[in-house]
């Protein structure tokens, strides 16, 4: 078999003579080389596939483990966030209750101190305002809110202690002022008989008078000169209808000859409260109130207590 090769330049040609044996050997060699290459490529591909197949469960398991870990972390963060929100909500509820208590205490102090409620109005929110400036700030985080609530809680505790102390001082002063014996036991009338020795209106003899008589209109009000507790509220020999009030610290006042008694034993009365209506019951010559003041069981001149109101 002759093979002729023609070149591009100058049209030169070369010829080769290949025998049948050489041709067969060349075909066999080409087939062998092709087979070896094909087998090598298949073996490499098979090795890679086997490697990936062997690695796939491990990779999937690793990815699954990472996903599970992230889910657990997200769940833990969610639970922690919910717990923080619950804690903040509880703190806010407690602080709201304390604010209501502070409002009530403040209102009571306003009443005790007799301040103008329009100046200290604890039932309305504090008035605030101002121009809006957009600073592009961020929202508060939970730790920021916790810190703010802690500072606010400390300030509220301090204010509560101060208000309670002030309340006790004002109440003590109010109580002392209420229990302070001063003024007349009537709203209108005149002094008709002094304390001490006098001529008895029935016998004409010189006798001792333990109180003062204040005459006025029949049925007019007889009032308490100080706060106290009623210890007698009925008829008593010589006094007619009598009201007796214990003011503490050994002080007792008596209001005799009443036409009608308006209180009962055990009643707590305030300064200026109506105890009875003026009358002429018992040993009396006309409408008046027999007013006595006792200190530690001994009678005192009521005039000096009446005069306290004008000081």
C-alpha positions in Angstrom: 0.0 0.0 0.0 1.5 3.4 -1.1 0.6 6.7 0.7 1.4 9.9 -1.2 1.7 13.2 0.7 1.6 16.4 -1.4 3.1 19.6 0.2 1.6 23.1 -0.2 4.9 24.6 -1.4 6.1 23.9 -4.9 3.7 21.0 -5.2 6.3 18.6 -4.0 5.1 15.1 -2.9 6.4 12.2 -1.0 5.2 8.7 -1.0 5.3 5.9 1.7 4.9 2.3 1.1 3.1 0.5 3.9 2.7 -3.2 4.0 -0.3 -4.9 5.3 1.5 -6.1 8.4 2.5 -2.5 9.3 -1.0 -1.3 8.8 -2.4 -3.8 11.1 0.1 -3.1 13.7 -0.6 0.7 13.5 -4.4 0.1 13.8 -3.8 -2.1 16.8 -1.5 0.5 18.4 -4.1 3.2 17.9 -6.9 1.0 19.3 -4.8 0.2 22.3 -3.9 3.9 23.0 -7.6 4.9 22.6 -8.7 2.1 24.9 -6.1 3.0 27.5 -7.1 6.7 27.4 -10.8 5.8 27.6 -10.3 3.4 30.5 -8.1 6.0 32.3 -10.8 8.7 31.9 -13.5 6.4 33.0 -11.5 5.3 36.0 -10.8 8.9 37.1 -14.4 9.9 36.6 -15.5 6.8 38.6 -13.1 7.6 41.3 -14.4 11.2 41.6 -18.0 10.1 41.6 -17.2 7.5 44.2 -15.4 10.2 46.3 -18.3 12.6 46.1 -20.7 9.8 46.9 -18.6 8.9 49.9 -18.4 12.5 51.0 -22.1 13.5 50.4 -23.6 12.0 53.7 -20.9 13.6 55.8 -21.4 17.0 54.1 -25.2 16.8 54.4 -24.9 15.8 58.0 -22.5 18.7 58.7 -24.8 21.2 57.1 -27.8 19.7 58.9 -26.0 20.0 62.2 -25.1 23.6 61.5 -28.8 24.4 60.6 -30.0 22.7 63.8 -27.5 24.7 65.8 -28.6 27.9 64.2 -32.3 27.0 64.9 -31.5 26.3 68.5 -29.6 29.6 68.9 -32.5 31.5 67.3 -35.0 29.7 69.6 -32.8 30.5 72.6 -32.6 34.2 71.5 -36.4 34.2 71.0 -37.0 32.8 74.5 -34.5 35.2 76.0 -36.2 38.1 74.2 -39.6 37.0 75.4 -38.3 36.7 78.9 -36.9 40.2 78.8 -40.1 41.6 77.4 -42.1 39.8 80.2 -39.7 41.2 82.8 -39.9 44.7 81.4 -43.7 44.4 81.3 -43.8 43.3 84.9 -41.5 46.1 85.9 -43.7 48.6 84.1 -46.8 47.3 85.8 -45.1 47.6 89.2 -44.0 51.1 88.4 -47.5 52.1 87.3 -48.9 50.9 90.6 -46.3 52.9 92.5 -47.1 55.9 90.4 -50.8 55.6 91.3 -49.8 55.3 94.9 -47.6 58.4 94.6 -50.4 60.3 92.9 -52.8 59.3 95.8 -50.2 60.3 98.4 -49.5 63.6 96.6 -53.3 64.4 96.4 -53.6 63.6 100.1 -50.8 66.0 100.9 -52.5 68.7 98.8 -55.6 68.2 100.9 -53.8 68.1 104.2 -51.7 71.2 103.4 -54.8 72.9 102.0 -53.1 73.8 98.7 -54.8 74.8 95.5 -55.5 71.7 93.6 -55.1 73.5 90.3 -51.4 74.2 91.2 -50.7 70.5 92.1 -53.0 68.4 90.0 -52.0 64.7 90.4 -54.8 63.4 88.3 -53.5 64.8 85.0 -50.3 63.9 83.2 -47.4 66.4 83.4 -47.5 69.0 80.6 -44.5 68.7 78.3 -43.6 69.8 74.7 -41.1 71.5 72.4 -40.2 71.6 68.7 -39.5 68.4 67.0 -35.9 67.8 66.0 -35.2 64.7 63.9 -31.8 63.5 65.1 -32.0 60.2 63.3 -31.6 58.3 66.5 -32.0 54.6 67.0 -34.6 52.8 69.1 -33.6 51.8 72.7 -32.3 48.4 73.2 -33.5 46.1 76.1 -30.3 46.8 78.2 -30.8 50.5 77.7 -34.4 50.2 78.9 -33.3 48.1 81.9 -30.8 50.7 82.9 -33.4 53.5 82.5 -36.0 51.6 84.5 -33.4 50.9 87.2 -32.6 54.7 87.5 -36.3 55.6 87.5 -37.0 53.0 90.1 -34.3 54.4 92.4 -35.7 57.9 92.0 -39.3 56.8 92.7 -38.1 55.0 95.8 -36.4 58.2 97.0 -39.5 60.3 96.2 -41.7 57.8 98.0 -39.6 58.0 101.2 -39.6 61.8 101.0 -43.3 62.1 100.4 -44.2 59.7 103.2 -42.0 61.6 105.6 -43.5 64.9 104.5 -47.0 63.3 104.8 -46.4 62.2 108.3 -45.1 65.6 109.3 -48.1 67.4 107.8 -50.5 64.9 109.3 -49.0 65.3 112.7 -49.2 69.1 112.4 -52.8 68.8 111.2 -53.7 66.5 114.1 -52.0 68.8 116.6 -53.8 71.7 115.1 -57.1 69.9 115.3 -56.5 68.8 118.9 -55.4 72.3 119.9 -58.1 73.7 122.2 -59.0 77.2 120.9 -62.0 79.2 120.2 -65.6 79.4 121.4 -68.1 76.5 121.4 -70.7 78.7 119.7 -70.8 80.5 116.4 -72.7 83.5 117.8 -73.5 84.6 121.4 -72.0 86.3 124.4 -70.3 85.5 127.7 -73.0 85.5 130.4 -71.1 84.1 133.4 -67.3 83.8 134.2 -65.2 81.1 135.6 -64.7 81.0 139.4 -66.8 82.3 142.3 -70.1 83.9 141.5 -73.6 84.4 143.0 -75.6 81.3 142.4 -78.6 82.2 140.2 -81.0 79.9 142.1 -79.8 80.2 145.7 -78.2 83.7 145.7 -75.2 82.3 147.6 -71.5 82.6 146.7 -70.6 79.4 144.9 -67.9 78.1 142.7 -68.5 77.9 138.9 -66.3 75.3 137.1 -66.8 76.8 133.6 -68.2 79.7 131.7 -71.7 80.3 130.4 -72.2 81.5 126.8 -75.7 82.6 126.0 -77.2 82.7 122.5 -80.2 81.8 120.4 -82.2 78.7 121.4 -81.5 75.9 119.0 -78.2 77.4 117.6 -75.2 75.2 117.1 -72.8 74.1 119.8 -69.5 73.1 118.2 -66.4 71.3 119.3 -63.4 73.5 120.1 -61.0 70.7 119.1 -60.9 67.2 117.7 -61.5 64.3 120.0 -63.6 61.3 121.0 -67.1 61.7 122.6 -67.1 60.1 126.1 -70.5 61.3 127.3 -73.6 62.1 125.3 -76.7 62.1 127.5 -78.4 63.7 130.5 -76.3 64.4 133.6 -77.4 65.9 136.9 -77.0 69.7 137.0 -75.9 69.8 133.3 -79.1 68.7 131.7 -78.1 67.2 128.3 -74.3 67.0 128.3 -71.7 66.2 125.7 -68.2 65.4 126.9 -65.2 65.1 124.5 -61.8 63.7 125.3 -59.0 65.4 123.3 -56.1 63.4 124.6 -53.1 64.6 126.7 -55.5 64.9 129.7 -57.7 67.5 128.1 -61.5 67.2 128.3 -64.2 69.6 127.4 -67.9 69.7 128.4 -70.9 71.2 126.8 -74.0 71.4 129.0 -77.7 72.3 128.9 -78.1 71.2 125.3 -81.6 71.2 123.7 -80.6 68.3 121.5 -77.5 66.1 121.2 -76.1 65.4 117.8 -73.4 62.9 118.6 -73.0 59.6 120.4 -70.5 58.0 122.7 -67.5 56.8 120.7 -67.9 59.2 117.9 -64.7 60.8 116.6 -65.4 64.5 116.1 -63.5 67.2 114.3 -62.8 70.8 115.3 -65.8 72.9 114.5 -68.2 69.9 114.2 -71.7 70.4 115.6 -72.1 68.5 118.9 -75.5 69.7 120.0 -78.1 72.5 119.8 -78.2 75.2 122.4 -81.0 74.9 125.0 -81.9 75.3 128.6 -82.1 71.8 130.0 -81.0 71.0 133.6 -80.2 73.7 136.1 -80.5 76.6 133.8 -82.3 80.0 133.5 -82.3 80.3 129.7 -80.7 79.2 126.5 -76.9 78.9 126.9 -74.1 76.4 126.9 -72.1 75.7 130.0 -68.5 75.2 128.7 -65.9 73.5 130.9 -62.2 72.6 130.2 -60.5 70.0 132.4 -56.8 69.1 132.4 -55.8 66.0 134.2 -59.1 66.0 136.0 -58.9 69.6 137.3 -61.0 72.4 135.9 -59.3 75.3 134.0 -60.5 78.7 133.1 -62.0 78.3 129.6 -61.5 81.9 128.7 -57.7 81.4 128.2 -58.5 78.6 125.7 -61.1 80.8 124.0 -58.6 83.6 123.7 -56.1 81.3 121.9 -58.1 81.7 118.7 -57.4 85.4 118.5 -53.6 85.0 118.9 
